[in-house]
Amino acid sequence: MPRYYISFAYQNDQGFGMAGVDFNFKWRIAAMEELACVHEELARQGYHNITILGFSLYADTTDTAAARPHNTPAPRPQQPPHRRPSPRPGRHT
């Protein structure tokens, strides 16, 4: 099940608030219009004048291929720090 972080703004007694929630869906979200069920749930919980600001799909940590897209280079092995050449061969400064 795809899991999303959803940020939203709302109106409260002090004026304006912002928050975020985690939501699980049975499908992948492609457009803001598909978040109507989230809007309804937030209204049911007592939030007023809700504006959904954005959503982001969490990475699936069980699928290692999805964690690193194909166009992302593999991490380089750790290399020793670069040293300046010694002014005299065989001597290190």
N, C-alpha and C positions, 0 to 999 in steps of 0.2 A: 504494500500500500504506500503510495507516495505521501511523504510528509512535507508540509510547507510551513514556513514562517510567514505570517501575514501581519503587516503593520497597518495601523489605522489611527485616525484622529476622531475625537468626539467632543461634545459640549458637556460641561458639568457646571456645578454651582459656582465654582471659582472662575469659570470662563471657558478654557480650552485645555484639552488633555491629549496625550498621545500614548499609545501602547502597542504591544505586539502579542500575538498568540500563535501557538502551534496547532495545526489542524492536519488530520489524516483524511485522505480522499481515496475513493476506489478507482479514480482515474487521474490522469495527468492534466493539470490546468494549463490552458493555452491563452485565455483571455480573462480580463477583469469581470466580464459578464457572468462567468461561471462561478463567481464568488457570492452569488445572491444568498446561498444557504448560510454562509458565514455572516453576512450582514444581518440576516434574520436571527441567527443565534446570538449575536452581540446585542441586538435590540431586545431580545427575550431576557438577557442578563441585566438589562437596565441602562445600557448606554444610549445616549440621545444624539441625534444629528451625526450619524456615523459616516465617515468618508474613509474608504479603504485606500491606502496610499500605495501599497505594492505587495508583492508576494515573491517568495524565493523557495525553490525546491531544495531540500536538504540532500546532501550526497548520500548515496546508499553505501554504507560502509561494508556491507556483505559482498558487494560486487567490486572487486579491485580494478577491473577494467574500466568501470564507470568513474572511479575515483580520479583517474588520470586520462584525460582525453587524448586521442591519437596525435593531435597536433602539438601537444605539450612535450617538450624534451624530457628524457629521463634524467634524474638527478646525477650530477657528476660525482665521481669518487672524491673523497677528501684528499687534497694535495698539500704538500708541505708549503709553508710560506716562502715567498720569493726572497732570495738573498742577493745583495749586490755582489758583483764579481770582485774578487780580491785583487788588490793592486799588484800583489806578487803571487805567482803560482804556488800552490801548496800552503798558503797562509790564509787563514780566515780572520776577518775582523769582526 
